Structures are given as structure tokens and as C-alpha cells.
């Protein structure tokens, strides 16, 4: 059985790695390797907060895009 040291903190993902994982999974192109890395090293709270923020920004962006297109179409 491998020895594990409880005092060693697991390596955390960087902000950029979390953002890239959120974008990749939002578009359905997340690699299996990155998914495993995210589950092993990532903090679930970071992914939840980032996912909610991404969703809000995406929806607001789509609303603005549709409103701009509809305004310019008439």
C-alpha cells in the first residue's frame, strides 16, 4: 500500500486551467485526460462558481446579440 502524507496539500489547478475546462465542457469537447485531472486536483467550488458565472455571461451575451440583431433588422 502506498504511503500517503496527510500534511502534503494536493496541487491545485490554475485559474486558466479552470476557465479552459469550463469552456471545453460547455462546448462538449473536454478530453478524458483533462476531466480526470479536474476531478483529481480541482476544487468543486471553483468549478461550480465558474460554471454559474460562465452561464450568466453566456445568456446575457446571447440576449444582447439577439437584441442587436433585431434592432438592426427593422
Buried (B, 14 or more C-beta within 10 A) or exposed (E): EEEEEEEEEEEEBEEEBBBBBBEBBEEEEBEEEBBEBBEEEBEEEBBEEBBEEBEEEEEEEEEEEEEEEEEEEE
